[in-house]
Amino acid sequence: MCVTLFPGGETMERIELCERLREALELRGMRAADLVEKTGIPKGTISYYLSGKTEPKSDRIYIISQALNISSSYLSTSFKK
């Protein structure tokens, strides 16, 4: 997580996709293995998403959001008000 300074001095907290994904898994009481099973996305790929090494493309964001029963915009939005 980091803070971004906007023109005019406004700051917003930036939340990485990996953090939102971990939070969603925790809220659903799921583990990475459960997400692998529900989505068919390989275990190593899910691990990369959770570690922040890479971010999923829009089609994978949609698949993951469906498995977690959350909106895809929640995963892809990076600023927290």
Residue frames relative to the residue before (quaternion, step in Angstrom):
aa qw qx qy qz dx dy dz
M 1.0000 0.0000 0.0000 0.0000 0.00 0.00 0.00
C 0.0244 0.7837 -0.6204 0.0175 3.54 -1.07 0.74
V 0.4040 -0.6852 0.5481 0.2588 3.54 -1.29 0.29
T 0.1900 -0.7790 0.5915 0.0845 3.56 -0.93 0.95
L 0.2698 -0.7545 0.5823 0.1371 3.55 -0.92 0.97
F 0.1967 -0.7846 0.5823 0.0814 3.54 -0.78 1.10
P 0.6533 -0.4771 0.3825 0.4465 3.60 -1.21 0.34
G 0.7430 0.3467 -0.2802 0.4993 3.57 -0.94 0.87
G 0.5712 -0.6507 0.3494 0.3583 3.57 1.29 0.07
E 0.4761 0.6631 -0.4562 0.3543 3.61 1.22 -0.01
T 0.1365 -0.7807 0.6051 0.0758 3.54 -1.02 0.82
M 0.0591 -0.7621 0.6433 0.0430 3.52 -1.21 0.61
E 0.4575 -0.6704 0.5187 0.2688 3.50 -1.11 0.76
R 0.2396 -0.7660 0.5827 0.1276 3.56 -0.84 0.99
I 0.1392 -0.7850 0.6020 0.0453 3.53 -0.74 1.10
E 0.3810 -0.7346 0.5193 0.2135 3.55 -0.73 1.06
L 0.6228 -0.5530 0.4030 0.3794 3.56 -1.15 0.62
C 0.6346 0.5391 -0.3465 0.4320 3.60 0.93 -0.78
E 0.6430 0.5126 -0.3264 0.4661 3.59 1.05 -0.70
R 0.6534 0.4997 -0.3135 0.4744 3.58 0.97 -0.81
L 0.6414 0.5235 -0.3217 0.4595 3.57 1.02 -0.78
R 0.6536 0.4995 -0.3115 0.4758 3.60 0.93 -0.85
E 0.6416 0.5279 -0.3122 0.4607 3.57 1.01 -0.85
A 0.6626 0.5054 -0.3011 0.4636 3.58 0.94 -0.90
L 0.6331 0.5219 -0.3302 0.4667 3.59 0.98 -0.79
E 0.6602 0.5094 -0.3009 0.4627 3.56 0.93 -0.91
L 0.6674 0.5088 -0.3041 0.4508 3.58 0.90 -0.89
R 0.7086 0.4310 -0.2472 0.5010 3.58 1.13 -0.66
G 0.4318 -0.7088 0.4558 0.3215 3.57 1.28 -0.10
M 0.4891 0.6651 -0.4164 0.3809 3.55 1.16 0.66
R 0.3143 -0.6985 0.6074 0.2106 3.51 -1.35 0.38
A 0.6919 -0.4507 0.3478 0.4441 3.56 -1.26 0.20
A 0.6324 0.5465 -0.3297 0.4391 3.59 1.00 -0.81
D 0.6226 0.5303 -0.3355 0.4675 3.59 1.09 -0.69
L 0.6543 0.5117 -0.3057 0.4654 3.55 1.02 -0.83
V 0.6006 0.5490 -0.3414 0.4705 3.57 1.07 -0.74
E 0.6816 0.4989 -0.2805 0.4559 3.55 0.88 -0.99
K 0.7124 0.4681 -0.2622 0.4524 3.59 0.90 -0.92
T 0.7707 0.3838 -0.1895 0.4721 3.59 1.04 -0.73
G 0.3651 -0.7231 0.5037 0.3002 3.57 1.09 -0.66
I 0.4642 0.6459 -0.4589 0.3958 3.57 1.29 0.19
P 0.5436 -0.6562 0.4080 0.3277 3.61 -0.82 0.94
K 0.6394 -0.5664 0.3842 0.3504 3.55 -1.16 0.78
G 0.6677 0.5106 -0.3030 0.4490 3.59 0.89 -0.91
T 0.6408 0.5211 -0.3192 0.4646 3.57 1.05 -0.76
I 0.6391 0.5062 -0.3207 0.4821 3.59 0.96 -0.85
S 0.6294 0.5364 -0.3279 0.4566 3.59 1.00 -0.80
Y 0.6451 0.5105 -0.3153 0.4730 3.58 1.00 -0.81
Y 0.6378 0.5167 -0.3272 0.4682 3.59 1.00 -0.79
L 0.6961 0.4862 -0.2726 0.4525 3.57 0.89 -0.95
S 0.6927 0.4570 -0.2773 0.4841 3.59 1.09 -0.61
G 0.4775 -0.6821 0.4324 0.3460 3.57 1.23 -0.32
K 0.4021 0.7252 -0.4733 0.2974 3.60 1.25 0.18
T 0.7784 -0.0146 0.0186 0.6274 3.55 1.17 -0.63
E 0.3068 -0.7308 0.5768 0.1975 3.55 -1.25 0.41
P 0.5162 -0.6561 0.4499 0.3174 3.56 -1.03 0.73
K 0.4858 -0.6134 0.5316 0.3242 3.54 -1.24 0.53
S 0.7408 -0.4625 0.2627 0.4102 3.56 -1.26 0.39
D 0.6432 0.5210 -0.3475 0.4405 3.61 0.97 -0.71
R 0.6671 0.4781 -0.2976 0.4876 3.58 1.04 -0.75
I 0.5875 0.5533 -0.3716 0.4589 3.60 1.06 -0.66
Y 0.6484 0.5193 -0.3142 0.4596 3.57 0.97 -0.87
I 0.6600 0.5095 -0.3046 0.4604 3.60 0.88 -0.95
I 0.6716 0.4922 -0.2933 0.4698 3.57 0.90 -0.92
S 0.6636 0.5082 -0.3138 0.4503 3.58 0.90 -0.87
Q 0.6266 0.5232 -0.3345 0.4710 3.58 1.06 -0.69
A 0.6622 0.5125 -0.3007 0.4566 3.58 0.96 -0.86
L 0.7350 0.3978 -0.2157 0.5050 3.57 1.10 -0.74
N 0.3605 -0.7564 0.4654 0.2852 3.56 1.34 -0.09
I 0.5156 0.5695 -0.4542 0.4510 3.55 0.86 1.08
S 0.5822 -0.5763 0.4227 0.3875 3.57 -1.21 0.25
S 0.5366 -0.6214 0.4594 0.3390 3.55 -1.09 0.68
S 0.6046 0.5567 -0.3685 0.4345 3.60 1.09 -0.54
Y 0.5719 0.5788 -0.3850 0.4355 3.60 1.12 -0.55
L 0.6933 0.4716 -0.2776 0.4689 3.58 0.91 -0.89
S 0.7623 0.4142 -0.2151 0.4485 3.56 0.91 -0.86
T 0.5685 0.5690 -0.3990 0.4403 3.62 1.22 -0.19
S 0.2098 -0.8419 0.4890 0.0899 3.54 -0.68 1.03
F 0.7078 0.4260 -0.2879 0.4844 3.62 1.18 -0.06
K 0.2305 -0.7532 0.6066 0.1080 3.51 -1.06 0.86
K 0.3602 -0.7471 0.5192 0.2063 3.56 -0.75 1.01
